[in-house]
């Protein structure tokens, strides 16, 4: 190997190593979060969640659940490359799916904690927090609905 190639490997080596470490830890965190979501969803099996506007019951009350998800460094790089090539942003789709599920679960847990038996008229709102290229890049998802008691 010549000196230029070796120098180049030394200069990009730490970047590639950190990128790989971030990808591995991000993948593990995502799998753990999905497992946690599945467990919590199973525990809330008795709470009825619908988008129907009609709420039967003695009384209704607003319940909410929200979550904020930040874009990690690996996703920023992958999205930048995907923008050059074109196509779907699968990593962001998965992140948004997890954020929606988390917000709905938090809303349902809020309703269950108050003793409600169902949540009707569920709506989701999302917002962008900065640009994906900035330090504050991410999104917020808010789930809200009407909790009812019988």
C-alpha positions as CSV (number, residue, x, y, z in Angstrom):
1,X,0.0,0.0,0.0
2,X,1.2,3.4,-0.8
3,X,1.2,6.3,1.8
4,X,-1.7,8.1,0.2
5,X,-4.0,5.1,0.5
6,X,-2.9,4.4,4.0
7,X,-3.4,8.0,5.0
8,X,-6.9,8.0,3.4
9,X,-7.9,4.8,5.3
10,X,-6.6,6.3,8.6
11,X,-8.6,9.5,8.0
12,X,-11.9,7.9,7.1
13,X,-11.6,4.8,9.3
14,X,-12.9,6.4,12.5
15,X,-15.9,7.9,10.6
16,X,-16.8,4.5,9.1
17,X,-16.3,2.8,12.5
18,X,-18.6,5.3,14.3
19,X,-21.1,5.0,11.5
20,X,-21.1,1.2,11.9
21,X,-21.4,1.4,15.7
22,X,-24.3,3.9,15.3
23,X,-26.0,1.6,12.9
24,X,-25.6,-1.5,15.2
25,X,-26.8,0.4,18.3
26,X,-29.7,2.0,16.4
27,X,-30.8,-1.4,15.1
28,X,-30.7,-2.9,18.5
29,X,-32.6,0.0,20.1
30,X,-35.3,-0.2,17.3
31,X,-35.8,-4.0,17.9
32,X,-36.0,-3.4,21.7
33,X,-38.6,-0.7,21.2
34,X,-40.7,-2.8,18.8
35,X,-40.7,-5.6,21.4
36,X,-41.7,-3.2,24.1
37,X,-44.5,-1.8,21.9
38,X,-45.8,-5.3,21.2
39,X,-45.8,-6.2,25.0
40,X,-47.6,-3.0,26.0
41,X,-50.1,-3.4,23.2
42,X,-50.9,-6.9,24.4
43,X,-51.4,-5.5,28.0
44,X,-53.9,-3.0,26.7
45,X,-56.1,-5.6,24.9
46,X,-59.2,-4.8,26.9
47,X,-59.2,-1.0,26.0
48,X,-61.3,-0.4,22.8
49,X,-59.6,2.0,20.4
50,X,-61.6,3.3,17.4
51,X,-61.7,6.2,15.0
52,X,-65.5,6.3,15.2
53,X,-66.9,9.7,16.2
54,X,-69.7,8.3,18.4
55,X,-68.8,7.6,22.0
56,X,-71.3,5.6,24.0
57,X,-70.9,5.8,27.8
58,X,-71.7,7.9,30.8
59,X,-69.1,10.5,30.2
60,X,-66.3,11.4,27.9
61,X,-63.0,13.1,28.5
62,X,-60.0,14.1,26.3
63,X,-57.0,11.9,26.5
64,X,-53.7,12.4,24.8
65,X,-50.4,10.7,24.2
66,X,-47.4,12.2,22.4
67,X,-43.8,11.2,21.6
68,X,-40.8,13.0,20.0
69,X,-38.4,11.0,17.9
70,X,-35.0,12.5,16.9
71,X,-33.2,11.6,13.7
72,X,-30.0,9.9,14.4
73,X,-26.8,10.5,12.5
74,X,-27.0,7.2,10.5
75,X,-30.5,8.0,9.3
76,X,-29.4,11.5,8.3
77,X,-26.6,10.1,6.1
78,X,-28.9,7.4,4.6
79,X,-31.6,9.9,3.8
80,X,-29.0,12.2,2.2
81,X,-27.9,9.4,0.0
82,X,-31.5,8.3,-0.8
83,X,-32.3,11.9,-1.9
84,X,-29.5,11.6,-4.5
85,X,-30.8,8.3,-5.8
86,X,-34.6,8.7,-5.2
87,X,-37.1,6.3,-3.8
88,X,-38.8,5.6,-0.5
89,X,-37.3,6.5,2.9
90,X,-37.8,3.1,4.6
91,X,-35.9,4.1,7.7
92,X,-38.1,7.1,8.2
93,X,-41.2,5.1,7.5
94,X,-40.3,2.7,10.2
95,X,-39.4,5.5,12.6
96,X,-42.8,7.2,12.0
97,X,-44.6,3.9,12.4
98,X,-43.0,3.4,15.8
99,X,-43.7,7.0,16.8
100,X,-47.4,6.6,15.9
101,X,-47.7,3.4,17.8
102,X,-46.0,4.9,20.8
103,X,-48.3,8.0,20.8
104,X,-51.4,5.8,20.6
105,X,-50.1,3.5,23.3
106,X,-49.4,6.5,25.6
107,X,-52.9,7.8,25.0
108,X,-54.5,4.4,25.7
109,X,-52.4,4.0,28.8
110,X,-53.6,7.4,30.0
111,X,-57.2,6.4,29.4
112,X,-56.7,3.0,31.1
113,X,-55.1,4.8,34.1
114,X,-58.2,6.9,34.4
115,X,-60.4,3.9,34.4
116,X,-61.9,4.3,30.8
117,X,-63.0,1.3,28.9
118,X,-62.7,2.8,25.4
119,X,-61.2,5.7,23.4
120,X,-63.3,6.9,20.4
121,X,-62.6,9.5,17.7
122,X,-58.8,8.9,17.8
123,X,-56.8,11.4,15.7
124,X,-53.1,11.7,15.0
125,X,-51.1,14.8,14.3
126,X,-47.4,15.0,13.4
127,X,-45.0,17.9,13.1
128,X,-41.5,18.4,12.0
129,X,-38.9,19.6,14.5
130,X,-36.3,21.3,12.5
131,X,-34.8,19.9,9.3
132,X,-33.3,16.4,9.2
133,X,-29.9,18.0,8.5
134,X,-29.9,20.1,11.7
135,X,-29.1,19.1,15.2
136,X,-32.7,19.4,16.2
137,X,-34.1,17.2,13.3
138,X,-36.9,15.0,14.3
139,X,-40.7,14.7,14.6
140,X,-43.4,14.8,17.2
141,X,-46.6,12.7,17.0
142,X,-49.6,13.5,19.1
143,X,-52.5,11.1,19.5
144,X,-55.8,12.3,21.0
145,X,-59.3,10.9,21.5
146,X,-62.3,10.8,23.7
147,X,-62.1,8.4,26.6
148,X,-65.4,7.0,27.7
149,X,-66.6,5.2,30.9
150,X,-69.7,3.0,31.1
